[in-house]
Amino acid sequence: MESWTPARPARRHPAWAAGVLVLASIGAGQGPPPVDPPRAASGGLPPALPVAPTPPLPDPGRPAPPMGAAIAAEAGPPSAVEGLGSPLISGQAIEPIDLAGALRLAGARDLDIAIARERACQAVAELDRARVLWLPSLFVGPSWVRHDGQAQVVEGPVRSISKSSLFLGANAAAGSGAFGPNAAGGPAPLSGLSTILRISDAIFEPLAARRVVAARNFAIQSATNDALLGVSEAYFDLQQAAGTLEIAREATANAETLADLTASYARSGAGLEADHRRVLAERDRQRRNVEAAVGQLEVTSADLVRRTRLDPRIVVAPIEPAETILRLVAEDCPLDDLIMAGLRNRPELAESQAIVQATLIRLKQAKLRPLIPSLALQYSGGGFGGGVDGFFGNFGARSDTAVNLYWEVQNLGFADRAIARSQAAQQRAALLELMKIQDRVAAEVVRSDKSLLASARQMREAGLALPEALSSLALNLTNIRRGAGLPGATRPIEVLQPIQALVQARADYLDAVLAYNRAQFRLYHALGRPPQLPPTSAPSTPDPRPAPPGRDAG
């Protein structure tokens, strides 16, 4: 049975990171800022230092086989465990995915983005409707009336009348509704409200609707930013699980090799059986870690598959090495400049500002409503005829026109005043919401920047600790090789602690790198994907020499 192996390209290059930045700069009109290329490291882990035959530290600039290979040189190949680290479902296909591809899928398939686009379409439709408030409505069709019984004639007397009439034509009115047929015959009457054109609505409604359309377009950008951030977080979780799996595999191989070494020492009498049993316990613990890492990787894969809306049955694995460093924003950018960039570029702020402008327009509309007249207009034309009983005849042309221009004071002006107060409250609420979003944007920028600086420091320290852990392992192996059977020589069991220390060092470095990448994406999201970013450059591999101090926290 094949073990779970994350996909890896034949040759690693920084093209994937460039694709990420191109996606992150959609609509910016600028190429990607520089990104650190991935390091050439065995197994996707930070590069190991070569194990020299002498105790002095080797050259850190030259990559060498990982720790497991160094121990294998002493005790031969480790024993394989059937099914260890295999997929949870037998025969499960593992599909490769990279960060750029995941972001493309998020931009094309995310449902929140699709919902935001539909809301924008709805706002455009409302704007089109507001723009045609000036145009009349047409009502076309026949109107037949039959009356039998008492009716009051024009002169006043009440008589028993039997009559019928038919009107064939159309009505045009500044409204959109009609009553039933007219009892007196002729065109069907229209409701009073439906025949009124409120000029204030025709003026201000399109202006407010236009601001709402702008707000919905900014909401699309906001949904896109949130979707890209969510997918990047899910991808980094997948990388975390893949890196943890590789570390656990390396630790298992090292424990297997050390178990063979301690068994050989125990058989020859140069070592203790208790030491061998202790190493076996460590080996079994690392095997459990491998299985736990496989489960965690498939869980995080399911989350990324959900966000990218792929087939939920597949399992994806990251292409990029887990320790690849991604830089989108320079670490030495002044905090004030970052805050200003966030306030200028965040689409949430632009959306809220458009909503505030819409409420201002509606407030002005409510205040001017009693001062701007309304127009009641109705025109009908067609053929009309009828007669006594069921007789149809005497058909001829007929037209009716009614126009009324008036100013309306609702409920003696008290209703108008209440409407104005309501719109004023809505405008103040929208303004307070804008201030709330401004505070949130500034806080997100500061929090993301602080996280970036803290993770950069942790990454530098973790990079310094990794060569020390490798050197400790190399020195212990050298002592075992040179001093086997001599007084004061290193016991094989003492290699267990350097193995555990190296596992911890690799895990710390992986955590620091992924925390740095997350902080980069969160800061870029907090800035609203600004079109221009200052270039930055920094070493992408851990340097055993002291690194220069970063920007002060204050």
Helices and strands as residue ranges (DSSP letters): H 15-24, G 42-44, H 67-75, E 94-97, H 99-109, H 111-131, E 137-152, E 158-173, E 196-198, H 199-268, H 273-308, E 315-318, H 335-345, H 347-368, G 369-371, E 374-388, E 396-406, G 410-413, H 414-482, G 492-495, H 496-526
